[in-house]
Amino acid sequence: MIRIVIIFLLTTLIWADGTIKVDVDRRRINEGDSVLLTITASNMSEDPVINLPKMVDFKVVSGPSQSSSTNVQFINGKMTKKNTIAYTWTLIPIKTGQLSVPALKIKTDKRFFTSSPITIIVSKRGPSQTGIKPQFFIEADVDNRKPYRGQQVTLSYILYTQVDVSSFDDELPKFRGFWTEELFAAKNLQLMEVQKNDSKYYAATIKKMALFPTQSGKLIIDPLTAVIGIRDKQQRWNDFSLFGPPSKKYTIATNRIELNVQPIPNRTTGKVSAIVGNWNIRSSISTTNLIQDEAVTFQIKINGTGNIQTVDLSNISFPNELEVFEPKIQTKGNPLRDKIGGEKTFEWVLIPRYPGVIIIPEFQLNYFDTDKQLWLTKSTMPHRLKASPNEKAAISPIGLSKEEVTLVGKDIRFIDESAPKWRKKNRGLITRTSLTLLFLSAMIFAFPRVHHYSRQRMDKTAGGRQAKQALKFATKILKTGSESQEKTYTEIFKAVTTYINMKTGASRVEYSTDEIMKILGMHVQSDKFYEIEDILYRGETIRFSPVSSKGIHADNLKVITLLKQIDENWV
């Protein structure tokens, strides 16, 4: 009996009333600092269901992270047990001023809890700020806030710190509206003493990026976020070290930058192009004296500063007397640290098919010089070829082109060595052969009408058949798979483009992400298609800038699933 009483006392619990608490770790921060939003549920029989509302003033950079604890106490012979579960998110403010974390709705134990909005004051960094001066922060800056479309803007990220940094892990923004290339990424930071905001800091450049605006108007460079490790005890100022006293992790962000991108001015005379920068052009030829049907190498080299990927001369025209093969194109980057450019070489193999003098004309390069703010035209020099007659051309098949070889091959005749077919004399007028010919004649006479009727029916239903096959073709492209992240995201774009073309009957080669989302919004009555937007923007970053990405296979499989859901809701 006593044993039963003891067991009963040990298993008797005094539960406090269930409570929900919503709070942040700080209510006054500086620009670029983070706050921790924590939801704590105590003495609940089931885990709370939490849906964060849309944050207008903050960006959620991580979370939720979950932790739990159990506290048992004996009071007057009775055991009291308290269970606590906490969920934490890291928030970064996207502007300064008096910001607000909106009210949260939480469901648990078949009850709903609603928190009160939380006000957080975010102060701008600077000498006149009223908040606490930060011990460490990252600042983003550009060398030009009013560039022309296509002009290079150099973006620098600089770390300022008054404490010992043990680790640094950054995440670049998506750079929407820009073609990007990395200029510099620090491996071992050399910290230098500087004065910043009337205080002494140790500063180091952690990264530099070259940005080329692809459109004019207002463009935003979103903040870079980073997780930085700070040692509790300052040791000495040196490069990053991977070993030392324990460190605490902090999430910080850079400032947000707004660019006012100017359109390229119209040109009153001469041709225009998408080439921007400062460029030079020159040409050369391997020889000017040669024999008919003998190959010669012709080169055009363009070098300078700017986005060399926009330079293209592969479609220029040569004289008709020359057979021209596809050009070989080589691109070399320049050694300059903060300016993108280099040299691009176009090399053609030319074969004169007729004797005589052949003039290779000058070729022009039209571009907009951002330093002079003028349209400029630079030209190559003309070349004069003298092709001597080929004496063997009349008696031997020397120098035939690929097309000529194909035509000659069609004229080759072969000896027929098959056995002869004899025909009997005195046969009747109506024979099996004549009936067959009569039947075939009737078929030939009726075929155009049948074909025309069938074609009309197929044309009327072609759009529907093509639309039904859209998902099949898009999925087939995605299931090919690739280990290359650039190729994987290129295939994702190709699959989505193929799907939209087959669904809408269009025949475009490429769409922008905004155009894709607009088309999907017109035909899909579901929120699922918005999930594809982040994958497409991530794909743009991977295809056109040297930024690594994890989970490319997961994105590939996710797109297959999303296309199936989109196809089910297509109207």
Secondary structure, 3 states (H helix, E strand, C coil): CHHHHHHHHHCCEECCCCEEEEEECCCEEECCCCEEEEEEEECCCCCCEECCCCCCCEEEEEEEEEEEEEEEEEECCEEEEEEEEEEEEEEEECCCEEEEECCCEEEECCEEEECCCEEEEEECCCCCCCCCCCCEEEEEEECCCCCECCCCEEEEEEEEECCCEEEEEEECCCCCCEEEEEEEECCCCCCEEEEECCEEEEEEEEEEEEEEECCCEEEEECCCEEEEEEECCCCCCCCCCCCCCCEEEEEEECCCEEEEEECCCCCCCCCCCCCEEEEEEEEEECCCEEECCCCEEEEEEEEEEECHHHCCCCCCCCCCCEEECCCEEEEEECCCCCCCEEEEEEEEEEEECCCEEEEECCCEEEEEECCCCEEEEEECCCEEEEEECCHHHHCCCCCCCHHHHHHHHHCCCCCCCCCCCCCCCCCCCCCHHHHHHHHHHHHHHHHHHHHHHHHHHHHHHHHHHHHHCHHHHHHHHHCCCCCCHHHHHHHHHHHHHHHHHHHHCCCCCCCCHHHHHHHHHHHECCHHHHHHHHHHHHHHHHHHCCCCCCCHHHHHHHHHHHHHHHHHCEC
